[in-house]
Amino acid sequence: MILTAGPAGSQGAGVSVDYSGIVGLSVVSFASTVGGPLPLLLGTTTDTGSRVENINSASFPPTVGTGLLVGQSHQLGTVTFNKSIDVGNGTFEIRSDANGPTDDVLDLNGNVITFVTALNSAYLMNYGTHPTPTQSPIPTSSATPSPTPIHTPSATPTGLPSPTPTGLPSPTPGLPSATPTAVPSATPSAIPTATATPTAEPTPLPCSLVWPETTFVTKAKGQKASNNEKLTHTIRGNIIEPSSLGDTAHRIPVCAGTEVTSTITDTTGTPTNTTSGSLDCSPSGCAGVVNETEKYQSESEDGKDKDSITFLPK
């Protein structure tokens, strides 16, 4: 499975391979291959007997992995198949999809773009009584995929193409494309095999364990240095890399789905705290669970110090 990023980049993906349409096809081994720009494994990759689900690699840029920039590719994982029953001559499709319970494709900002992602198929082509297949190289999907007509093989196939079948919607140019790759082994019955030996699957720690609750104090960025000392924000939560934040930080990265509280003090009296999101704000501060970008504004009682704090979920 190869993921290629479109113009919005990609933070990673989880996809599935559906082999239920080929009688006698079984899975020998499978693995998600994390590393490089997508070093995180999110959940467990499983074989249900008709599908291999949650083949995935991910990142939390800029703290864990860089993600994929436009045009960059990453191997999400591999599947090794064995065909034990002769199903006769024909072309048999191995589909890829994002229909698993934890499947999705994300852009570099963590937005779900599954519905505009081209998900291609691989094909097992079996013709003749004893064909002599030749192993083909692993294709890498391009950043701007285009439909490829189905090849009509001769009695002795020479490779395993991966076309896009007639009747499926055309892929959207420039968007990530996850493409499964089935390569035939050198057995008389054209048994498709995977492209790599599976590797051990690391189990990543949850963000909240990597970055436990901590307290961080900031003055944020005021309009004038002489007034910026009036408002102080004492923020507690699962803050990502708090040691890298300065005493005027106003964009705070936190673990997604965790609670953050900010206690606000004003040397001139009682501040006014407001939010346009889902946080709860009062004169003493603001708090809430950060599932998406949240922002609140504070103004000192004398009106001379105005701060804006943004929480960025990762």
N, C-alpha and C positions, 0 to 999 in steps of 0.2 A: 504494500500500500504506500503510494507516494503522494505527499501533500505539496502542492505548489501554490505560493501566495499570489494573490491579485493585487490591485492598486492600494487596498486598505491594509495589506500585510496580514499576518496571522499569528495569533497567540497559541494556536494549537488546534487539535481536533480529536474526536473520538468517532470511529466509524465501524461498520460491520461488514462481513462477507457472507452472503447467502448462497450456499451450494446445494440447497434442497431440490433444485431442478434436475440434478444428475443422479440417476440411480446407480448405486454401487460406489459412489465417491465418498471417501472417508478422510478425516483429518489425521495426519501422522504427528504433526507438531505445529505450534503457533507461538507467537511472542510479539509484544509491543517493544519497539527498539528506540528507547529514549536516548537523548544525548545531544551534544552540541547546542544549538539555539533553542531546542525543546527538550530540556533535561528531566522533566517531571512526568511520573506515571500517575494518572488519576484513576484510581479504582483497579479492578482486576479484569483481565482479558479472559473470556470464557468460551468454551465450545458447547453449544446446546444440542448437538447431534445433527443440526441442519444449518446452523449459523455460527460463525465466530464473531462474538460481540465485544465492543469496547476496545478495539485496536486503537491505541491512543498515545500521544505525546503532547506535552503542554509546557507552558512557561508563565511566569509572572514578571514580565519586564517592568522596570529595569532591575529588580532585585534578584530574581531567579530566572536566568536565561534571557536571551535577547528577543526571542520570537523570530518570525520570518518576515523579511522585508519583501517588497514587490519583486516577483520573479525568482525568489529563492525557494528551494525544495528541501524536503526532509522525508526520510523513510519512516512512516508511522509504525510499521510492523511487517511480519511475514507469516504466511500460512503454507504448510507442506501438505499436499493431498496424495491419496493413493486411490486408483480406480481398480477395484477388484472384480468387477463384473463387466463383461462385454455388452454394451448397450446398443451395438450396431453402428452403422455409418451415420455420420451427421455432425452438426456443429452444436455444442452444448455450452450454455452461458453460465458463468459464475458472476453473480451480481455484487456490487457494492452499494451500501445505503447508509443512512444515518437514522435508522428506525429503532435502534436499540434503546433501552431505557435510560442510558447515560450518554448516548451519542449526540454530538453537535459539532459544528465547525465555527470557529471564532475568528474575528478580525483582530488586529493588533491592539485594539482598545477593549477587547473582551466582549464585543457585541456579537450576537448569534447571527450568522449569515448562511445557515444551512440551506434555506429556501432558495438562495441564488447561487448555490455551489454545484458545479458539474461533477457528478459521481459516475465514473465510467465502469465498464464491465471487462472481464477477461473471458476468453473462449477456449474450450477444449474441442479440438477438431479431430475426428476419428474417421478415417477413410481407408478401405482396403483391409484384407485379412491380416496381414503382418506389415504394417507400415514401419518405416525406420525413421523416427522423428529425430531432428537435430535441435539441440538446445539453443534457444535464442537469448539474446541479451535482455537485461531488464530495461523496459522502456521508461523514460522519465517524462512525465506529462509537462507540456509547455505552459507558460503563464497565460497564453491566449489559445485555449484548445479549440479545435474545429472538428466537425464530424468526419469520421473516416469510413469509407464504404467497406462493407463486409467482403473479405477476400474469398474467392471461390477456389479452394485448394485442389491440387491434382491428386491422383491415387496415392502418391507418396508425399505427405506433407513435409515441408522443409522448415517449418518454424511455427510459432504460435502467435499470430497477430492479436492485437487487442483493439478491435474497431469499436466504434459506437454504433449499436444496432439501429436499423431503419425503423422509424416510428417513435423513437425517444426524442424528447425536446432537445434542441441544440444547447450546448453549454453556454453560459454567460461569459463573454471574454474578460480576461483579467482577474477572474475570481479564483479562489483556491479550488483545486481539483484533486480529489482523492481517487487513485486508480489502483485496483488490485492487480497483481501480476501472477499468472499461473504459467510455469515453465515445465514442459514435458520431460520426464525422465527417459533414460535410454532403454526402456523395456518395450517388448514387441507390441503391447496394447496401448501405447501412447499415454502412459500414466503421467498426469501433470504433477510436478513437484514444486516446492517453494524455492525461493531464491537465496535463502541464507539459513544458517543454523541458528535456532532460537537462542537467545541469551537469557540469563537470569533476570527476573523482573524485580527491580528495587521497589520498595514500598516507601513513598515519600511521606514525611511528617506533615500533619495539618499545619496550616499557617499559624494558628493560635498556639501551637506548641513550639514552633520555630521562634515566634515573637510573642512571648507571654505578656500579660498585662503590665504596663509600666506607666509612670507619670512623667509628663513633659510640660514645661512652662515656656510660654512665648508671649512677647509683647505685640506680635504681628507687625504689619507695616502701616504706620499712621501717616497723616499728611505732613506733619512737621516733627522733626526730632525732639523739639522742646515739649511737644504734647504727647509723644508716643509712649511715655512712661505711665500715662494715666490709666490705661486699660491693661490688665494682665489676664491671660487665659491659662488656667491649670487644667491640662487635658489628660484624662486617664483612659486607657484602652489597649488593645493589641496593636500597638504602633510599630510599623515596619521600619527598621533601622533608625531608631530615635536618635542615636549618637551622631547621625549625619545631618540632623536638623539644627539650624541656628536659632538664636534667641529672638529673631524676628520672622520665623517661618510662619506661613499662612496656608500652605497646601500640605496636608498631613496624610501620608499613606497609611492605611489600616487594613487589617485582615477583613475580607468581605464576610458579612453575616454576623459580625461581632458588635457588641455595644460599646459606645463611646460616650463619655461625659466630659463636659467642659464647665468648670467653675470660673466665673468672670468677676473680677474685682475692679472697682473704679475709685481712684483717689479723690475724685471730685463729688462723689455721692453714689446714686443708684443708676447703673447703666440701663440702656434700652436694648434688648436683645430680640431679634426677629429672624425668621427663616422662611424660605419659599419651598422647602422640601417637607420631609416627614419627621424632622426633629421636633422635640418638645422644648420650647424656650420660655424662660421666666426671667425676672430681674436678676436672679442669682446665677443663671447659666443656661446651657442647652444640653440635651441628651437624646439618645436614640440608637437603634440598630442600623448599621450602615450596609445596605445591600446595593446601593447605587450612589453616585456622587451626591453628597449632601453639603449644603453651605448655610452658614448663619452670619448675620451682621450685628455688630455691637457699636453703640454710640455712648460716649461718656455723658454724664449729666450736664456738664458745661458745654457740650456740643463741639469740643475742639479735638477730640480723638475718635476717629471712626475706623473700625477694624472689620475685615471680612475673613472668616476661616472656612476652608474647604476640606472635607474629608474624602479621600480617594480610595475606594475599595480595591484590593488586589487579591 
